[in-house]
Amino acid sequence: MVRVLIADDHTMVREGLRWALEHAGLDVVGEAADGEEAVDMAEQHHPDVVLMDLSLPVLSGAAATKRIRALMPNTSVLVLSMLSDDTAVSSALDAGAGGYLVKDCTTTEIVDAVNRVARGERVIAPSVAGTAGAAAHHGTQPSRPTLSSTRPLISKREEEVLRLMATGVSIPEAARRLFISVKTVKNHLSSIYQKLDSHDRAQAVLKAMRMGLIRMD
C-alpha cells in the first residue's frame, strides 16, 4: 500500500484529499500545515509520496521538497498547486519533485499520479506540460496550453461561504463574519452541495478548487 503525507495549509483541502486518497485504498500517514512541518513529518513517517502544495507558510513547498529529497531520496514528492506558471513549475521540478499537478484536476487523476510517482514515474499535468520549465525537464518544446471555459454558476455569496469553509471556519462563525444568519449559511451550503454534486464541505471545497471556482491565496 502506498503511504502518503499531505502538505497543504488549508484544513478543508487536506480533509478532502485524505478522504479521496483513503477511499482509493492509499494510506495517509499524516497531514502537514506548513513546509517545516512537512519535512519533520516526512522524517518521522518516511512516506512513499509527499503530496505537496507550493504556497506553504514557514517554509515554501519548493524548499520543503528540496530538503525532503535530500534527506530521504526514496521519498517522492508530487506537487499539487494552484500555480501553473513557468517559475512555479521550474522551482518544483528543480527541487526534485517527481510530478506536478494543478488543482483543476480530478481526484481520480490525483490518485493515479500518486501511484505513478510512487513507482518512480514522472507525472506532469497537461495544463503545465507546455511550460518552458516542464519542457526543459522532458527535453521537449513548449506547446500551447489548452484552456477550459466550463465554469458552473455559483453566486458571489456562495463563493464567500466556500472560501470560509476552506479555512476551517464553523457555520456560526461564517454567519457572524458575513453578517447573515446561521440558517442562511446552511441554505447556501445546501445549494453549493447540489450545484457541485458534493456530500460535505470538504468534498465541495476540493471540487470548487479543482474547477477554479475559488482560489486560496
Backbone hydrogen bonds in HBPLUS format (Angstrom, degrees):
<---DONOR---> <-ACCEPTOR-->    atom                        ^
c    i                          cat <-CA-CA->   ^        H-A-AA   ^      H-
h    n   atom  resd res      DA  || num        DHA   H-A  angle D-A-AA Bond
n    s   type  num  typ     dist DA aas  dist angle  dist       angle   num
A0027-ASP N   A0002-VAL O   2.95 MM  25  6.04 170.6  1.96 166.4 166.4     1
A0048-ASP N   A0003-ARG O   2.81 MM  45  5.15 137.4  1.99 126.5 139.6     2
A0049-VAL N   A0003-ARG O   3.12 MM  46  6.51 158.0  2.17 160.3 165.1     3
A0004-VAL N   A0027-ASP O   2.73 MM  23  5.99 162.6  1.76 153.5 157.9     4
A0029-VAL N   A0004-VAL O   2.79 MM  25  5.83 147.1  1.90 145.8 157.0     5
A0005-LEU N   A0049-VAL O   2.96 MM  44  6.44 154.4  2.03 152.7 160.8     6
A0051-LEU N   A0005-LEU O   2.76 MM  46  6.08 157.5  1.80 162.1 170.0     7
A0006-ILE N   A0030-GLY O   3.07 MM  24  6.38 168.9  2.09 152.5 150.9     8
A0032-ALA N   A0006-ILE O   2.72 MM  26  6.14 160.7  1.75 160.2 166.8     9
A0007-ALA N   A0051-LEU O   2.85 MM  44  5.99 164.0  1.88 167.3 161.8    10
A0053-ASP N   A0007-ALA O   2.93 MM  46  6.04 147.0  2.04 156.5 166.8    11
A0008-ASP N   A0032-ALA O   2.99 MM  24  6.34 146.9  2.10 177.4 167.1    12
A0013-VAL N   A0010-HIS O   3.12 MM   3  5.40 122.0  2.48 103.3 117.6    13
A0014-ARG N   A0010-HIS O   3.05 MM   4  6.40 162.6  2.08 158.5 163.6    14
A0015-GLU N   A0011-THR O   2.94 MM   4  6.22 158.7  1.99 152.1 158.4    15
A0016-GLY N   A0012-MET O   2.92 MM   4  6.06 156.6  1.98 142.4 148.8    16
A0017-LEU N   A0013-VAL O   2.88 MM   4  6.09 160.7  1.92 153.5 158.7    17
A0018-ARG N   A0014-ARG O   2.85 MM   4  6.01 161.6  1.88 149.8 155.4    18
A0019-TRP N   A0015-GLU O   2.99 MM   4  6.18 164.4  2.02 147.1 151.1    19
A0020-ALA N   A0016-GLY O   3.06 MM   4  6.27 163.0  2.09 146.2 150.7    20
A0021-LEU N   A0017-LEU O   2.86 MM   4  6.02 168.9  1.87 159.1 161.8    21
A0022-GLU N   A0018-ARG O   2.88 MM   4  5.91 170.4  1.89 156.4 159.6    22
A0023-HIS N   A0019-TRP O   2.90 MM   4  5.84 151.6  1.98 142.4 151.0    23
A0024-ALA N   A0020-ALA O   3.18 MM   4  6.32 132.3  2.42 133.4 144.5    24
A0024-ALA N   A0021-LEU O   3.12 MM   3  5.13 131.8  2.36  94.0 107.0    25
A0026-LEU N   A0021-LEU O   2.97 MM   5  5.36 160.9  2.01 150.9 145.1    26
A0025-GLY N   A0022-GLU O   3.00 MM   3  5.01 160.6  2.04 104.4 109.6    27
A0038-ALA N   A0034-ASP O   2.98 MM   4  6.22 146.9  2.09 145.8 155.9    28
A0035-GLY N   A0057-PRO O   3.26 MM  22  6.43 157.0  2.32 170.6 172.5    29
A0039-VAL N   A0035-GLY O   3.09 MM   4  6.42 154.0  2.16 148.9 153.8    30
A0040-ASP N   A0036-GLU O   3.06 MM   4  6.36 165.8  2.08 150.2 154.0    31
A0041-MET N   A0037-GLU O   2.83 MM   4  5.97 164.2  1.86 153.0 157.1    32
A0042-ALA N   A0038-ALA O   2.92 MM   4  5.97 145.8  2.03 139.5 149.2    33
A0043-GLU N   A0039-VAL O   2.99 MM   4  6.26 154.9  2.06 148.8 154.9    34
A0044-GLN N   A0040-ASP O   3.05 MM   4  6.28 141.9  2.20 137.9 148.9    35
A0045-HIS N   A0041-MET O   2.84 MM   4  5.96 162.9  1.86 151.4 154.6    36
A0046-HIS N   A0042-ALA O   2.79 MM   4  5.14 148.0  1.90 137.3 144.8    37
A0076-SER N   A0048-ASP O   2.93 MM  28  6.13 166.4  1.95 149.5 145.6    38
A0050-VAL N   A0076-SER O   2.82 MM  26  6.33 148.4  1.92 149.0 159.2    39
A0078-LEU N   A0050-VAL O   2.85 MM  28  6.07 164.8  1.88 154.0 158.8    40
A0052-MET N   A0078-LEU O   2.80 MM  26  5.94 152.7  1.88 140.4 149.4    41
A0080-LEU N   A0052-MET O   2.76 MM  28  5.70 157.2  1.81 134.6 140.3    42
A0056-LEU N   A0054-LEU O   2.98 MM   2  5.74 134.1  2.19 105.1  91.8    43
A0061-GLY N   A0054-LEU O   2.90 MM   7  3.88 164.7  1.92 132.6 127.5    44
A0059-LEU N   A0057-PRO O   2.65 MM   2  5.51 140.4  1.80 110.7  96.7    45
A0064-ALA N   A0060-SER O   2.84 MM   4  6.06 159.8  1.88 153.5 159.9    46
A0065-THR N   A0061-GLY O   2.85 MM   4  5.96 151.9  1.93 141.8 149.9    47
A0066-LYS N   A0062-ALA O   3.03 MM   4  6.29 157.3  2.08 146.6 151.9    48
A0067-ARG N   A0063-ALA O   3.09 MM   4  6.35 158.0  2.14 147.5 152.8    49
A0068-ILE N   A0064-ALA O   2.89 MM   4  6.07 162.5  1.92 152.7 157.7    50
A0069-ARG N   A0065-THR O   2.94 MM   4  6.07 165.7  1.96 152.8 156.7    51
A0070-ALA N   A0066-LYS O   3.06 MM   4  6.18 144.6  2.19 137.8 147.3    52
A0071-LEU N   A0067-ARG O   2.92 MM   4  6.08 156.3  1.98 149.4 155.5    53
A0072-MET N   A0068-ILE O   2.71 MM   4  5.63 158.4  1.76 152.1 158.7    54
A0075-THR N   A0072-MET O   2.94 MM   3  5.52 166.3  1.96 122.4 126.9    55
A0098-GLY N   A0077-VAL O   2.73 MM  21  5.55 149.0  1.82 149.3 160.0    56
A0079-VAL N   A0099-GLY O   3.03 MM  20  6.05 166.1  2.05 138.5 134.3    57
A0101-LEU N   A0079-VAL O   2.75 MM  22  5.93 162.0  1.79 151.1 157.5    58
A0081-SER N   A0101-LEU O   3.02 MM  20  6.47 160.8  2.06 150.8 150.3    59
A0103-LYS N   A0081-SER O   2.92 MM  22  5.63 136.1  2.11 130.7 135.7    60
A0089-VAL N   A0085-ASP O   3.11 MM   4  6.37 170.1  2.12 159.2 162.0    61
A0090-SER N   A0086-ASP O   2.87 MM   4  5.92 167.1  1.89 152.1 156.3    62
A0091-SER N   A0087-THR O   2.95 MM   4  6.04 162.3  1.98 147.6 152.7    63
A0092-ALA N   A0088-ALA O   3.10 MM   4  6.27 156.9  2.15 148.3 153.8    64
A0093-LEU N   A0089-VAL O   3.01 MM   4  6.21 172.2  2.02 157.1 159.2    65
A0094-ASP N   A0090-SER O   2.78 MM   4  5.76 159.7  1.82 152.0 158.5    66
A0095-ALA N   A0091-SER O   3.11 MM   4  6.06 134.9  2.32 129.1 139.8    67
A0095-ALA N   A0092-ALA O   3.19 MM   3  5.14 127.0  2.49  91.3 105.0    68
A0097-ALA N   A0092-ALA O   3.09 MM   5  5.62 163.2  2.12 149.2 145.7    69
A0096-GLY N   A0093-LEU O   3.08 MM   3  5.17 150.4  2.17  99.6 108.8    70
A0123-VAL N   A0098-GLY O   3.22 MM  25  6.77 146.7  2.33 136.8 146.0    71
A0100-TYR N   A0123-VAL O   2.75 MM  23  6.30 147.7  1.85 155.5 166.6    72
A0125-ALA N   A0100-TYR O   2.82 MM  25  6.08 152.5  1.89 173.6 176.9    73
A0105-CYS N   A0102-VAL O   3.20 MM   3  6.26 147.2  2.32 134.1 136.0    74
A0109-GLU N   A0106-THR O   3.11 MM   3  5.16 119.3  2.50  95.5 109.5    75
A0110-ILE N   A0106-THR O   3.06 MM   4  6.43 148.8  2.16 144.8 153.8    76
A0111-VAL N   A0107-THR O   2.93 MM   4  6.19 166.7  1.95 153.6 155.8    77
A0112-ASP N   A0108-THR O   2.98 MM   4  6.15 162.9  2.01 147.1 152.2    78
A0113-ALA N   A0109-GLU O   2.90 MM   4  6.00 156.6  1.95 142.6 149.3    79
A0114-VAL N   A0110-ILE O   2.89 MM   4  6.13 158.0  1.94 153.7 159.5    80
A0115-ASN N   A0111-VAL O   3.09 MM   4  6.34 165.4  2.11 152.0 155.0    81
A0116-ARG N   A0112-ASP O   2.98 MM   4  6.22 155.2  2.05 146.7 154.0    82
A0117-VAL N   A0113-ALA O   2.83 MM   4  5.97 165.7  1.85 155.3 159.0    83
A0118-ALA N   A0114-VAL O   2.95 MM   4  6.07 151.9  2.03 145.3 153.4    84
A0119-ARG N   A0115-ASN O   3.24 MM   4  6.48 130.6  2.50 132.6 144.2    85
A0119-ARG N   A0116-ARG O   3.04 MM   3  5.11 133.2  2.27  96.0 109.0    86
A0121-GLU N   A0116-ARG O   2.99 MM   5  5.36 156.0  2.05 151.6 144.0    87
A0120-GLY N   A0117-VAL O   2.93 MM   3  5.01 157.8  1.98 105.1 111.6    88
A0128-VAL N   A0125-ALA O   2.99 MM   3  5.58 156.2  2.05 118.3 125.3    89
A0129-ALA N   A0125-ALA O   2.94 MM   4  5.94 122.5  2.28 147.6 163.5    90
A0131-THR N   A0128-VAL O   3.06 MM   3  5.47 169.4  2.07 116.6 119.8    91
A0135-ALA N   A0131-THR O   2.93 MM   4  6.06 162.1  1.97 152.6 158.6    92
A0136-ALA N   A0132-ALA O   2.87 MM   4  5.96 150.2  1.96 144.1 151.6    93
A0137-HIS N   A0133-GLY O   3.30 MM   4  6.57 148.2  2.41 140.3 147.5    94
A0138-HIS N   A0134-ALA O   3.07 MM   4  6.32 128.2  2.35 139.0 153.2    95
A0138-HIS N   A0135-ALA O   3.09 MM   3  4.98 134.2  2.30  93.2 106.3    96
A0139-GLY N   A0135-ALA O   2.62 MM   4  5.59 120.4  1.97 145.3 161.2    97
A0140-THR N   A0135-ALA O   2.98 MM   5  4.80 150.7  2.06 132.4 137.3    98
A0159-GLU N   A0155-SER O   2.96 MM   4  6.27 150.0  2.05 147.2 155.6    99
A0160-GLU N   A0156-LYS O   3.02 MM   4  6.35 149.7  2.11 144.4 152.4   100
A0161-VAL N   A0157-ARG O   2.95 MM   4  6.27 156.2  2.01 148.9 155.2   101
A0162-LEU N   A0158-GLU O   2.92 MM   4  6.13 160.3  1.96 147.4 152.7   102
A0163-ARG N   A0159-GLU O   2.98 MM   4  6.21 158.4  2.03 148.5 153.8   103
A0164-LEU N   A0160-GLU O   3.13 MM   4  6.38 155.9  2.19 146.3 152.2   104
A0165-MET N   A0161-VAL O   2.92 MM   4  6.20 159.2  1.96 151.8 158.1   105
A0166-ALA N   A0162-LEU O   2.89 MM   4  6.13 145.9  2.01 147.1 156.5   106
A0167-THR N   A0164-LEU O   3.09 MM   3  5.33 140.5  2.26 102.5 113.2   107
A0169-VAL N   A0164-LEU O   3.23 MM   5  5.58 158.1  2.28 154.2 147.6   108
A0168-GLY N   A0165-MET O   3.05 MM   3  5.18 161.4  2.08 107.2 112.2   109
A0174-ALA N   A0170-SER O   2.87 MM   4  6.09 154.0  1.94 150.0 157.8   110
A0175-ALA N   A0171-ILE O   2.96 MM   4  6.20 156.0  2.02 151.8 158.1   111
A0176-ARG N   A0172-PRO O   3.01 MM   4  6.31 152.8  2.09 144.0 151.2   112
A0177-ARG N   A0173-GLU O   2.94 MM   4  6.20 160.8  1.97 152.0 156.5   113
A0178-LEU N   A0174-ALA O   2.97 MM   4  6.07 150.0  2.06 146.8 154.6   114
A0179-PHE N   A0175-ALA O   2.92 MM   4  5.78 110.2  2.42 136.2 151.2   115
A0180-ILE N   A0175-ALA O   3.01 MM   5  4.99 160.0  2.05 142.4 147.0   116
A0179-PHE N   A0176-ARG O   3.36 MM   3  5.11 153.2  2.44  93.8 101.5   117
A0184-THR N   A0181-SER O   3.11 MM   3  5.15 119.3  2.50  94.3 108.7   118
A0185-VAL N   A0181-SER O   3.11 MM   4  6.52 154.7  2.18 148.8 155.3   119
A0186-LYS N   A0182-VAL O   2.98 MM   4  6.30 160.9  2.02 153.1 158.2   120
A0187-ASN N   A0183-LYS O   2.88 MM   4  6.15 147.8  1.98 143.8 153.3   121
A0188-HIS N   A0184-THR O   2.91 MM   4  6.20 154.1  1.97 148.4 155.1   122
A0189-LEU N   A0185-VAL O   2.91 MM   4  6.22 155.7  1.97 149.8 156.8   123
A0190-SER N   A0186-LYS O   2.93 MM   4  6.19 155.2  1.99 146.4 152.7   124
A0191-SER N   A0187-ASN O   3.04 MM   4  6.29 155.8  2.10 146.0 152.2   125
A0192-ILE N   A0188-HIS O   2.86 MM   4  6.13 154.5  1.93 148.4 156.1   126
A0193-TYR N   A0189-LEU O   2.84 MM   4  6.08 163.8  1.87 154.9 158.4   127
A0194-GLN N   A0190-SER O   3.13 MM   4  6.32 156.1  2.19 142.6 148.6   128
A0195-LYS N   A0191-SER O   2.96 MM   4  6.20 163.7  1.99 150.7 155.2   129
A0196-LEU N   A0192-ILE O   2.88 MM   4  5.98 156.4  1.94 155.7 161.8   130
A0197-ASP N   A0193-TYR O   2.83 MM   4  5.51 105.6  2.39 134.0 148.5   131
A0198-SER N   A0193-TYR O   2.89 MM   5  4.67 158.6  1.94 133.0 139.9   132
A0197-ASP N   A0194-GLN O   3.40 MM   3  5.07 157.0  2.46  93.9 100.4   133
A0204-ALA N   A0200-ASP O   3.02 MM   4  6.21 158.6  2.07 150.2 156.8   134
A0205-VAL N   A0201-ARG O   2.87 MM   4  6.05 163.7  1.90 156.7 160.1   135
A0206-LEU N   A0202-ALA O   3.06 MM   4  6.21 168.8  2.08 150.3 153.4   136
A0207-LYS N   A0203-GLN O   2.98 MM   4  6.09 162.1  2.01 147.3 152.6   137
A0208-ALA N   A0204-ALA O   2.87 MM   4  5.98 156.1  1.92 146.2 153.4   138
A0209-MET N   A0205-VAL O   2.97 MM   4  6.20 152.8  2.05 150.1 156.7   139
A0210-ARG N   A0206-LEU O   3.00 MM   4  6.25 155.4  2.06 145.9 152.9   140
A0211-MET N   A0207-LYS O   2.98 MM   4  6.20 151.2  2.06 147.1 154.5   141
A0213-LEU N   A0208-ALA O   2.82 MM   5  5.06 148.9  1.91 161.7 158.6   142
A0212-GLY N   A0209-MET O   3.15 MM   3  5.01 150.4  2.24  96.3 105.3   143
